[in-house]
Amino acid sequence: MFSRMEITKRRIFALEGEWNSKPSDRASVIDVLSYLEKVNGFDYFHRRTATKEEFFHHLGRAGFKKYDIAYLTFHGSKNKIYTLGNSKDEGIDLNELLDYRDFFAGKIVHFGSCETLRLDEEELIEFKRELGVKSISGYTKSVDWMNSGILDLAYFNLWGGYQKRSKDLEKKLRRQYGGLCEDLGFIMV
């Protein structure tokens, strides 16, 4: 018999880039979100964004402040996310998110993207402070789609059982999924 921890119902605001230009490609984090909804009762909002304008449009829309987790899944590189497939569009620099402090205030922010958080820890701590968020997490290395999806699912599941003590959550995640955390370069501040 499985034991279940007490789950706090979370609300996830998810924006996802276009992974490639193939119309037949169905890869999406929607399955991670759907699982969290079915098993833990999480609510979610999910949209694909193929342009920088669409990305910022959704951050600026009224009504999304009630979501306590922002899940941003895109192609990435150091300090950037890319909305459109494998092309190297101009990308969105993390500092551009500072214009949306009102949206991000108090949220748990997770970047499901390659290398976006490959920053000095001091830079990341300062960015967290400037953005006014509860926690920032993501990856410092190039990530495998399946492995990052597994770790993202485990990570959000754990947030259902933790209200404030993110360091306890990180310890438990690393104890249970240490190999994946290491392989993907998971970081959390």
Contact map, one row per residue, 1 for C-alpha under 8 A:
111000000000000000000000000000000000000000000000000000000000000000000000000000000000000000000000000000000000000000000000000000000000000000000000000000000000000000000000000000000000000000000
111100000000000000000000000000000000000000000000000000000000000000000000000000000000000000000000000000000000000000000000000000000000000000000000000000000000000000000000000000000000000000000
111110000000000000000000000000000000000000000000000000000000000000000000000000000000000000000000000000000000000000000000000000000000000000000000000000000000000000000000000000000000000000000
011111000000000000000000000000000000000000000000000000000000000000000000000000000000000000000000000000000000000000000000000000000000000000000000000000000000000000000000000000000000000000000
001111100000000000000000000000000000000000000000000000000000000000000000000000000000000000000000000000000000000000000000000000000000000000000000000000000000000010000000000000000000000000000
000111110000000000000000000000000000000000000000000000000000000000000000000000000000000000000000000000000000000000000000000000000000000000000000000000000000000110000000000000000000000000000
000011111000000000000000000000000000000100000000000000000000000000000000000000000000000000000000000000000000000000000000000000000000000000000000000000000000000110000000000000000000000000000
000001111100000000000000000000000000000000000000000000000000000000000000000000000000000000000000000000000000000000000000000000000000000000000000000000000000001111100000000000000000000000000
000000111110000000000000000000000000000111100000000000000000000000000000000000000000000000000000000000000000000000000000000000000000000000000000000000000000000100000000000000000000000000000
000000011111000000000000000000000000000011100000000000000000000000111000000000000000000000000000000000000000000000000000000000000000000000000000000000000000001100000000000000000000000000000
000000001111100000000000000000000000000001110000000000000000000001111000000000000000000000000000000000000000000000000000000000000000000000000000000000000000000000000000000000000000000000000
000000000111110000000000000000000000000001111000000000000000000000111110000000000000000000000000000000000000000000000000000000000000000000000000000000000000000000000000000000000000000000000
000000000011111000000000000000000000000000011100000000000000000100111110000000000000000000000000000000000000000000000000000000000000000000000000000000000000000000000000000000000000000000000
000000000001111100000000000000000000000000011110000000000000000000000111100000000000000000000000000000000000000000000000000000000000000000000000000000000000000000000000000000000000000000000
000000000000111110000000000000000000000000000111100000100000000000000011100000000000000000000000000000000000000000000000000000000000000000000000000000000000000000000000000000000000000000000
000000000000011111000000000110000000000000000111100000000000000000000001110000000010000000000000000000000000000000000000000000000000000000000000000000000000000000000000000000000000000000000
000000000000001111100000000000000000000000000001110000000000000000000000111000000111100000000000000000000000000000000000000000000000000000000000000000000000000000000000000000000000000000000
000000000000000111111000000000000000000000000001110000000000000000000000010000000011100000000000000000000000000000000000000000000000000000000000000000000000000000000000000000000000000000000
000000000000000011111000001000000000000000000000000000000000000000000000011000000001110000000000000000000000000000000000000000000000000000000000000000000000000000000000000000000000000000000
000000000000000001111100100000000000000000000000000000000000000000000000000000000001110000000000000000000000000000000000000000000000000000000000000000000000000000000000000000000000000000000
000000000000000001111110000000000000000000000000000000000000000000000000000000000000100000000000000000000000000000000000000000000000000000000000000000000000000000000000000000000000000000000
000000000000000000011111100000000000000000000000000000000000000000000000000000000000000000000000000000000000000000000000000000000000000000000000000000000000000000000000000000000000000000000
000000000000000000001111100000000000000000000000000000000000000000000000000000000000000000000000000000000000000000000000000000000000000000000000000000000000000000000000000000000000000000000
000000000000000000000111110000000000000000000000000000000000000000000000000000000000000000000000000000000000000000000000000000000000000000000000000000000000000000000000000000000000000000000
000000000000000000010111111000000000000000000000000000000000000000000000000000000000000000000000000000000000000000000000000000000000000000000000000000000000000000000000000000000000000000000
000000000000000000000001111100000000000000000000000000000000000000000000000000000000000000000000000000000000000000000000000000000000000000000000000000000000000000000000000000000000000000000
000000000000000000100000111110000000000000000000000000000000000000000000000000000000000000000000000000000000000000000000000000000000000000000000000000000000000000000000000000000000000000000
000000000000000100000000011111100000000000000000000000000000000000000000000000000000000000000000000000000000000000000000000000000000000000000000000000000000000000000000000000000000000000000
000000000000000100000000001111111000000000000000000000000000000000000000100000000000000000000000000000000000000000000000000000000000000000000000000010000000000000000000000000000000000000000
000000000000000000000000000111111100000000000100000000000000000000000000000000000000000000000000000000000000000000000000000000000000000000000000000000000000000000000000000000000000000000000
000000000000000000000000000111111110000000000000000000000000000000000000000000000000000000000000000000000000000000000000000000000000000000000000000000000000000000000000000000000000000000000
000000000000000000000000000011111111000000000000000000000000000000000000000000000000000000000000000000000000000000000000000000000000000000000000000010011000000000000000000000000000000000000
000000000000000000000000000011111111100000010000000000000000000000000000000000000000000000000000000000000000000000000000000000000000000000000000000000000000000000000000000000000000000000000
000000000000000000000000000001111111110000000000000000000000000000000000000000000000000000000000000000000000000000000000000000000000000000000000000000000000000000000000000000000000000000000
000000000000000000000000000000111111111100000000000000000000000000000000000000000000000000000000000000000000000000000000000000000000000000000000000000000000000000000000000000000000000000000
000000000000000000000000000000011111111111000000000000000000000000000000000000000000000000000000000000000000000000000000000000000000000000000000000000001001100000000000000000000000000000000
000000000000000000000000000000001111111111110000000000000000000000000000000000000000000000000000000000000000000000000000000000000000000000000000000000000000000000000000000000000000000000000
000000000000000000000000000000000111111111000000000000000000000000000000000000000000000000000000000000000000000000000000000000000000000000000000000000000000000000000000000000000000000000000
000000000000000000000000000000000011111110000000000000000000000000000000000000000000000000000000000000000000000000000000000000000000000000000000000000000000000000000000000000000000000000000
000000101000000000000000000000000011111111000000000000000000000000000000000000000000000000000000000000000000000000000000000000000000000000000000000000000000100100000000000000000000000000000
000000001100000000000000000000000001111111100000000000000000000000000000000000000000000000000000000000000000000000000000000000000000000000000000000000000000000000000000000000000000000000000
000000001111000000000000000000000001110111110000000000000000000000000000000000000000000000000000000000000000000000000000000000000000000000000000000000000000000000000000000000000000000000000
000000001111000000000000000000000000100011111000000000000000000000000000000000000000000000000000000000000000000000000000000000000000000000000000000000000000000000000000000000000000000000000
000000000011110000000000000000001000100001111100000000000000000000000000000000000000000000000000000000000000000000000000000000000000000000000000000000000000000000000000000000000000000000000
000000000001110000000000000000000000000000111110000000000000000000000000000000000000000000000000000000000000000000000000000000000000000000000000000000000000000000000000000000000000000000000
000000000000111100000000000001000000000000011111000000000000000000000000000000000000000000000000000000000000000000000000000000000000000000000000000000000000000000000000000000000000000000000
000000000000011100000000000000000000000000001111100000000000000000000000000000000000000000000000000000000000000000000000000000000000000000000000000000000000000000000000000000000000000000000
000000000000001111000000000000000000000000000111110000000000000000000000000000000000000000000000000000000000000000000000000000000000000000000000000000000000000000000000000000000000000000000
000000000000001111000000000000000000000000000011111101100000000000000000000000000011000000000000000000000000000000000000000000000000000000000000000000000000000000000000000000000000000000000
000000000000000011000000000000000000000000000001111101100000000000000000000000000011000000000000000000000000000000000000000000000000000000000000000000000000000000000000000000000000000000000
000000000000000000000000000000000000000000000000111111100000000000000000000000000011000000000000000000000000000000000000000000000000000000000000000000000000000000000000000000000000000000000
000000000000000000000000000000000000000000000000111111110000000000000000000000000010000000110000000000000000000000000000000000000000000000000000000000000000000000000000000000000000000000000
000000000000000000000000000000000000000000000000001111111000000000000000000000000000000000000000000000000000000000000000000000000000000000000000000000000000000000000000000000000000000000000
000000000000000000000000000000000000000000000000111111111100000000000000000000000000000000000000000000000000000000000000000000000000000000000000000000000000000000000000000000000000000000000
000000000000001000000000000000000000000000000000111111111110000000000000000000000010000000000000000000000000000000000000000000000000000000000000000000000000000000000000000000000000000000000
000000000000000000000000000000000000000000000000000111111111000000000000000000000000000000000000000000000000000000000000000000000000000000000000000000000000000000000000000000000000000000000
000000000000000000000000000000000000000000000000000011111111100000000000000000000000000000000000000000000000000000000000000000000000000000000000000000000000000000000000000000000000000000000
000000000000000000000000000000000000000000000000000001111111100000000000000000000000000000000000000000000000000000000000000000000000000000000000000000000000000000000000000000000000000000000
000000000000000000000000000000000000000000000000000000111111100100000000000000000000000000000000000100100000000000000000000000000000000000000000000000000000000000000000000000000000000000000
000000000000000000000000000000000000000000000000000000011111110000000000000000000000000000000000000100100000000000000000000000000000000000000000000000000000000000000000000000000000000000000
000000000000000000000000000000000000000000000000000000001111111100000000000000000000000000000000000000000000000000000000000000000000000000000000000000000000000000000000000000000000000000000
000000000000000000000000000000000000000000000000000000000001111110000000000000000000000000000000000000000000000000000000000000000000000000000000000000000000000000000000000000000000000000000
000000000000000000000000000000000000000000000000000000000000111111000000000000000000000000000000000000000000000000000000000000000000000000000000000000000000000000000000000000000000000000000
000000000000100000000000000000000000000000000000000000000010111111100000000000000000000000000000000000100000000000000000000000000000000000000000000000000000000000000000000000000000000000000
000000000000000000000000000000000000000000000000000000000000011111110000000000000000000000000000000000110000000000000000000000000000000000000000000000000000000000000000000000000000000000000
000000000010000000000000000000000000000000000000000000000000001111110000000000000000000000000000000000000000000000000000000000000000000000000000000000000000000000000000000000000000000000000
000000000111100000000000000000000000000000000000000000000000000111111100000000000000000000000000000000000010000000000000000000000000000000000000000000000000000000000000000000000000000000000
000000000111100000000000000000000000000000000000000000000000000011111100000000000000000000000000000000000111000000000000000000000000000000000000000000000000000000000000000000000000000000000
000000000111100000000000000000000000000000000000000000000000000000111110000000000000000000000000000000000011110000000000000000000000000000000000000000000000000000000000000000000000000000000
000000000001110000000000000000000000000000000000000000000000000000111111000000000000000000000000000000010011110000000000000000000000000000000000000000000000000000000000000000000000000000000
000000000001111000000000000000000000000000000000000000000000000000001111100000000000000000000000000000000000111100000000000000000000000000000000000000000000000000000000000000000000000000000
000000000000011100000000000000000000000000000000000000000000000000000111110000000000000000000000000000000000111110000000000000000000000000000000000000000000000000000000000000000000000000000
000000000000011110000000000010000000000000000000000000000000000000000011111000000000000000000000000000000000001110000000000000000000000000000000000000000000000000000000000000000000000000000
000000000000000111100000000000000000000000000000000000000000000000000001111100001110000000000000000000000000001111000000000000000000000000000000000000000000000000000000000000000000000000000
000000000000000010100000000000000000000000000000000000000000000000000000111110001111110000000000000000000000000011000000000000000000000000000000000000000000000000000000000000000000000000000
000000000000000000000000000000000000000000000000000000000000000000000000011111111100000000000000000000000000000011110000000000000000000000000000000000000000000000000000000000000000000000000
000000000000000000000000000000000000000000000000000000000000000000000000001111111000000000000000000000000000000011110100000000000000000000000000000000000000000000000000000000000000000000000
000000000000000000000000000000000000000000000000000000000000000000000000000111110000000000000000000000000000000000111110000000000000000000010000000000000000000000000000000000000000000000000
000000000000000000000000000000000000000000000000000000000000000000000000000111111000000000001100000000000000000000111110000000000000000000000000000000000000000000000000000000000000000000000
000000000000000000000000000000000000000000000000000000000000000000000000000111111100000000111100000000000000000000010000000000000000000000000000000000000000000000000000000000000000000000000
000000000000000000000000000000000000000000000000000000000000000000000000011110111110000000111100000000000000000010010000000000000000000000000000000000000000000000000000000000000000000000000
000000000000000010000000000000000000000000000000000000000000000000000000011100011111100111110000000000000000000000000000000000000000000000000000000000000000000000000000000000000000000000000
000000000000000111000000000000000000000000000000111100100000000000000000011000001111100010100000000000000000000000000000000000000000000000000000000000000000000000000000000000000000000000000
000000000000000011110000000000000000000000000000111000000000000000000000001000000111111110000000000000000000000000000000000000000000000000000000000000000000000000000000000000000000000000000
000000000000000011111000000000000000000000000000000000000000000000000000001000000111111000000000000000000000000000000000000000000000000000000000000000000000000000000000000000000000000000000
000000000000000000110000000000000000000000000000000000000000000000000000001000000001111100000000000000000000000000000000000000000000000000000000000000000000000000000000000000000000000000000
000000000000000000000000000000000000000000000000000000000000000000000000000000000001111110000000000000000000000000000000000000000000000000000000000000000000000000000000000000000000000000000
000000000000000000000000000000000000000000000000000000000000000000000000000000000101011111100000000000000000000000000000000000000000000000000000000000000000000000000000000000000000000000000
000000000000000000000000000000000000000000000000000000000000000000000000000000000111001111100000000000000000000000000000000000000000000000000000000000000000000000000000000000000000000000000
000000000000000000000000000000000000000000000000000000000000000000000000000000000100000111110000000000000000000000000000000000000000000000000000000000000000000000000000000000000000000000000
000000000000000000000000000000000000000000000000000100000000000000000000000000011110000111111000000000000000000000000000000000000000000000000000000000000000000000000000000000000000000000000
000000000000000000000000000000000000000000000000000100000000000000000000000000011100000001111101000000000000000000000000000000000000000000000000000000000000000000000000000000000000000000000
000000000000000000000000000000000000000000000000000000000000000000000000000000111000000000111111100000000000000000000000000000000000000000000000000000000000000000000000000000000000000000000
000000000000000000000000000000000000000000000000000000000000000000000000000000111000000000011111110000000000000000000000000000000000000000000000000000000000000000000000000000000000000000000
000000000000000000000000000000000000000000000000000000000000000000000000000000000000000000001111110000000000000000000000000000100000000000000000000000000000000000000000000000000000000000000
000000000000000000000000000000000000000000000000000000000000000000000000000000000000000000011111111000000000000000000000000000000000000000000000000000000000000000000000000000000000000000000
000000000000000000000000000000000000000000000000000000000000000000000000000000000000000000001111111110000000000000000000000000000010000000000000000000000000000000000000000000000000000000000
000000000000000000000000000000000000000000000000000000000000000000000000000000000000000000000111111110000000000000000000000000000110000000000000000000000000000000000000000000000000000000000
000000000000000000000000000000000000000000000000000000000000000000000000000000000000000000000001111110000000000000000000000000000000000000000000000000000000000000000000000000000000000000000
000000000000000000000000000000000000000000000000000000000011000000000000000000000000000000000000111111110000000000000000000000000000000000000000000000000000000000000000000000000000000000000
000000000000000000000000000000000000000000000000000000000000000000000000000000000000000000000000111111111000000000000000000000000011000000000000000000000000000000000000000000000000000000000
000000000000000000000000000000000000000000000000000000000000000000000000000000000000000000000000000111111000000000000000000000000000000000000000000000000000000000000000000000000000000000000
000000000000000000000000000000000000000000000000000000000011000110000000000000000000000000000000000111111000000000000000000000000000000000000000000000000000000000000000000000000000000000000
000000000000000000000000000000000000000000000000000000000000000010000100000000000000000000000000000111111110100000000000000000000011100000000000000000000000000000000000000000000000000000000
000000000000000000000000000000000000000000000000000000000000000000000000000000000000000000000000000011111110000000000000000000000011110000000000000000000000000000000000000000000000000000000
000000000000000000000000000000000000000000000000000000000000000000010000000000000000000000000000000000011111000000000000000000000001110000000000000000000000000000000000000000000000000000000
000000000000000000000000000000000000000000000000000000000000000000111100000000000000000000000000000000011111100000000000000000000000111000000000000000000000000000000000000000000000000000000
000000000000000000000000000000000000000000000000000000000000000000011100000000000000000000000000000000000111110000000000000000000000111100000000000000000000000000000000000000000000000000000
000000000000000000000000000000000000000000000000000000000000000000001111000000000000000000000000000000010011111000000000000000000000111110000000000000000000000000000000000000000000000000000
000000000000000000000000000000000000000000000000000000000000000000001111000000000000000000000000000000000001111100000000000000000000000111000000000000000000000000000000000000000000000000000
000000000000000000000000000000000000000000000000000000000000000000000011110000000000000000000000000000000000111110011000000000000000000111100000000000000000000000000000000000000000000000000
000000000000000000000000000000000000000000000000000000000000000000000011110000000000000000000000000000000000011111000000000000000000000001100000000100010000000000000000000000000000000000000
000000000000000000000000000000000000000000000000000000000000000000000001111110001000000000000000000000000000001111110000000000000000000001100110000000000000000000000000000000000000000000000
000000000000000000000000000000000000000000000000000000000000000000000000011110000000000000000000000000000000000111110000000000000000000000111110000000000000000000000000000000000000000000000
000000000000000000000000000000000000000000000000000000000000000000000000000111100000000000000000000000000000000011111100000000000000000000111110000000000000000000000000000000000000000000000
000000000000000000000000000000000000000000000000000000000000000000000000000111111000000000000000000000000000001011111110000000000000000001110000000000000000000000000000000000000000000000000
000000000000000000000000000000000000000000000000000000000000000000000000000001100000000000000000000000000000001000111110000100000000000011110000000000000000000000000000000000000000000000100
000000000000000000000000000000000000000000000000000000000000000000000000000011100000000000000000000000000000000000111111000000000000000000111000000000000000000000000000000000000000000000000
000000000000000000000000000000000000000000000000000000000000000000000000000001100000000000000000000000000000000000011111101100000000000000010000000000000000000000000000000000000000000000000
000000000000000000000000000000000000000000000000000000000000000000000000000000000000000000000000000000000000000000000111111100000000000000000000000000000000000000000000000000000000000000000
000000000000000000000000000000000000000000000000000000000000000000000000000000000000000000000000000000000000000000000011111110000000000000000000000000000000000000000000000000000000000000000
000000000000000000000000000000000000000000000000000000000000000000000000000000000000000000000000000000000000000000000001111111000000000000000000000000000000000000000000000000000000000000000
000000000000000000000000000000000000000000000000000000000000000000000000000000000000000000000000000000000000000000000011111111100000000000000000000000000000000000000000000000000000000000000
000000000000000000000000000000000000000000000000000000000000000000000000000000000000000000000000000000000000000000001011111111110000000000000000000000000000000000000000000000000000000000001
000000000000000000000000000000000000000000000000000000000000000000000000000000000000000000000000000000000000000000000000111111111000000000000000000000000000000000000000000000000000000000001
000000000000000000000000000000000000000000000000000000000000000000000000000000000000000000000000000000000000000000000000011111111100000000000000000000000000000000000000000000000000000000000
000000000000000000000000000000000000000000000000000000000000000000000000000000000000000000000010000000000000000000000000001111111110000000000000000000000000000000000000000000000000000000000
000000000000000000000000000000000000000000000000000000000000000000000000000000000000000000000000000000000000000000000000000111111111111100000000000000000000000000000000000000000000000000001
000000000000000000000000000000000000000000000000000000000000000000000000000000000000000000000000000000000000000000000000000011111111100000000000000000000000000000000000000000000000000000000
000000000000000000000000000000000000000000000000000000000000000000000000000000000000000000000000010000000000000000000000000001111111000000000000000000000000000000000000000000000000000000000
000000000000000000000000000000000000000000000000000000000000000000000000000000000000000000000000110010011000000000000000000000111111100000000000000000000000000000000000000000000000000000000
000000000000000000000000000000000000000000000000000000000000000000000000000000000000000000000000000010011100000000000000000000011111110000000000000000000000000000000000000000000000000000000
000000000000000000000000000000000000000000000000000000000000000000000000000000000000000000000000000000011111100000000000000000011011111100000000000000000000000000000000000000000000000000000
000000000000000000000000000000000000000000000000000000000000000000000000000000000000000000000000000000001111100000000000000000010001111100000000000000000000000000000000000000000000000000000
000000000000000000000000000000000000000000000000000000000000000000000000000000000000000000000000000000000011100000000000000000010000111110000000000000000000000000000100000000000000000000011
000000000000000000000000000000000000000000000000000000000000000000000000000000000000000000000000000000000001111000000000000000010000111111000000000000000000000000000000000000000000000000011
000000000000000000000000000000000000000000000000000000000000000000000000000000000000000000000000000000000000111000001000000000000000001111100000000000000000000000000000000000000000000001111
000000000000000000000000000000000000000000000000000000000000000000000000000000000000000000000000000000000000011110011000000000000000000111110000000000000000000000000000000000000000000001110
000000000000000000000000000000000000000000000000000000000000000000000000000000000000000000000000000000000000001111111100000000000000000011111110000000000000000000000000000000000000000111100
000000000000000000000000000000000000000000000000000000000000000000000000000001000000000000000000000000000000000001111110000000000000000001111100000000000000000000000000000000000000000111100
000000000000000000000000000000000000000000000000000000000000000000000000000000000000000000000000000000000000000001100100000000000000000000111110000000000000000000000000000000000000001110000
000000000000000000000000000000000000000000000000000000000000000000000000000000000000000000000000000000000000000011100000000000000000000000111111000000000000000000000000000000000000000100000
000000000000000000000000000000000000000000000000000000000000000000000000000000000000000000000000000000000000000011100000000000000000000000101111101100000000000000000000000000000000000100000
000000000000000000000000000000000000000000000000000000000000000000000000000000000000000000000000000000000000000000000000000000000000000000000111111100000000000000000000000000000000000100000
000000000000000000000000000000000000000000000000000000000000000000000000000000000000000000000000000000000000000000000000000000000000000000000011111110000000000000000000000000000000000000000
000000000000000000000000000000000000000000000000000000000000000000000000000000000000000000000000000000000000000000000000000000000000000000000001111111000000000000000000000000000000000000000
000000000000000000000000000000000000000000000000000000000000000000000000000000000000000000000000000000000000000000000000000000000000000000000011111111100000000000000000000000000001000000000
000000000000000000000000000000000000000000000000000000000000000000000000000000000000000000000000000000000000000100000000000000000000000000000011111111110000000000000000000000000000000100000
000000000000000000000000000010010000000000000000000000000000000000000000000000000000000000000000000000000000000000000000000000000000000000000000111111111000000000000000000000000000000000000
000000000000000000000000000000000000000000000000000000000000000000000000000000000000000000000000000000000000000000000000000000000000000000000000011111111100000000000000000000000000000000000
000000000000000000000000000000000000000000000000000000000000000000000000000000000000000000000000000000000000000000000000000000000000000000000000001111111110000000000000000000001001100000000
000000000000000000000000000000010000000000000000000000000000000000000000000000000000000000000000000000000000000100000000000000000000000000000000000111111111000000000000000000000000000000000
000000000000000000000000000000010001000000000000000000000000000000000000000000000000000000000000000000000000000000000000000000000000000000000000000011111111100000000000000000000000000000000
000000000000000000000000000000000000000000000000000000000000000000000000000000000000000000000000000000000000000000000000000000000000000000000000000001111111110000000000000010000000000000000
000000000000000000000000000000000000000000000000000000000000000000000000000000000000000000000000000000000000000000000000000000000000000000000000000000111111111000000000000010000000000000000
000000000000000000000000000000000001000000000000000000000000000000000000000000000000000000000000000000000000000000000000000000000000000000000000000000011111111100000000000000000000000000000
000000000000000000000000000000000001000100000000000000000000000000000000000000000000000000000000000000000000000000000000000000000000000000000000000000001111111110000000000000000000000000000
000000000000000000000000000000000000000000000000000000000000000000000000000000000000000000000000000000000000000000000000000000000000000000000000000000000111111111000000100010000000000000000
000000010100000000000000000000000000000000000000000000000000000000000000000000000000000000000000000000000000000000000000000000000000000000000000000000000011111111100000100000000000000000000
000001111100000000000000000000000000000100000000000000000000000000000000000000000000000000000000000000000000000000000000000000000000000000000000000000000001111111100000000000000000000000000
000011110000000000000000000000000000000000000000000000000000000000000000000000000000000000000000000000000000000000000000000000000000000000000000000000000000111111100000000000000000000000000
000000010000000000000000000000000000000000000000000000000000000000000000000000000000000000000000000000000000000000000000000000000000000000000000000000000000011111111100100000000000000000000
000000010000000000000000000000000000000000000000000000000000000000000000000000000000000000000000000000000000000000000000000000000000000000000000000000000000001111111100000000000000000000000
000000000000000000000000000000000000000000000000000000000000000000000000000000000000000000000000000000000000000000000000000000000000000000000000000000000000000001111100000000000000000000000
000000000000000000000000000000000000000000000000000000000000000000000000000000000000000000000000000000000000000000000000000000000000000000000000000000000000000001111111100000000000000000000
000000000000000000000000000000000000000000000000000000000000000000000000000000000000000000000000000000000000000000000000000000000000001000000000000000000000000001111111110000000000000000000
000000000000000000000000000000000000000000000000000000000000000000000000000000000000000000000000000000000000000000000000000000000000000000000000000000000000000000001111111000000000000000000
000000000000000000000000000000000000000000000000000000000000000000000000000000000000000000000000000000000000000000000000000000000000000000000000000000000000000000001111111100000000000000000
000000000000000000000000000000000000000000000000000000000000000000000000000000000000000000000000000000000000000000000000000000000000000000000000000000000000011001001111111110000000000000000
000000000000000000000000000000000000000000000000000000000000000000000000000000000000000000000000000000000000000000000000000000000000000000000000000000000000000000000111111111000000000000010
000000000000000000000000000000000000000000000000000000000000000000000000000000000000000000000000000000000000000000000000000000000000000000000000000000000000000000000011111111100000000000000
000000000000000000000000000000000000000000000000000000000000000000000000000000000000000000000000000000000000000000000000000000000000000000000000000000000000000000000001111111110000000000000
000000000000000000000000000000000000000000000000000000000000000000000000000000000000000000000000000000000000000000000000000000000000000000000000000000000110010000000000111111111100000000000
000000000000000000000000000000000000000000000000000000000000000000000000000000000000000000000000000000000000000000000000000000000000000000000000000000000000000000000000011111111110100000000
000000000000000000000000000000000000000000000000000000000000000000000000000000000000000000000000000000000000000000000000000000000000000000000000000000000000000000000000001111111100000000000
000000000000000000000000000000000000000000000000000000000000000000000000000000000000000000000000000000000000000000000000000000000000000000000000000000000000000000000000000111111100000000000
000000000000000000000000000000000000000000000000000000000000000000000000000000000000000000000000000000000000000000000000000000000000000000000000000000100000000000000000000011111111100000000
000000000000000000000000000000000000000000000000000000000000000000000000000000000000000000000000000000000000000000000000000000000000000000000000000000000000000000000000000011111111110000000
000000000000000000000000000000000000000000000000000000000000000000000000000000000000000000000000000000000000000000000000000000000000000000000000000000000000000000000000000001001111111000000
000000000000000000000000000000000000000000000000000000000000000000000000000000000000000000000000000000000000000000000000000000000000000000000000001000100000000000000000000000001111111100000
000000000000000000000000000000000000000000000000000000000000000000000000000000000000000000000000000000000000000000000000000000000000000000000000000000100000000000000000000001001111111111100
000000000000000000000000000000000000000000000000000000000000000000000000000000000000000000000000000000000000000000000000000000000000000000000000000000000000000000000000000000000111111111000
000000000000000000000000000000000000000000000000000000000000000000000000000000000000000000000000000000000000000000000000000000000000000000001000000000000000000000000000000000000011111111000
000000000000000000000000000000000000000000000000000000000000000000000000000000000000000000000000000000000000000000000000000000000000000000111111000100000000000000000000000000000001111111000
000000000000000000000000000000000000000000000000000000000000000000000000000000000000000000000000000000000000000000000000000000000000000000111000000000000000000000000000000000000000111111100
000000000000000000000000000000000000000000000000000000000000000000000000000000000000000000000000000000000000000000000000000000000000000011110000000000000000000000000000000000000000111111110
000000000000000000000000000000000000000000000000000000000000000000000000000000000000000000000000000000000000000000001000000000000000000011110000000000000000000000000000000000000000100011111
000000000000000000000000000000000000000000000000000000000000000000000000000000000000000000000000000000000000000000000000000000000000001111000000000000000000000000000000010000000000000001111
000000000000000000000000000000000000000000000000000000000000000000000000000000000000000000000000000000000000000000000000000110010000001110000000000000000000000000000000000000000000000000111
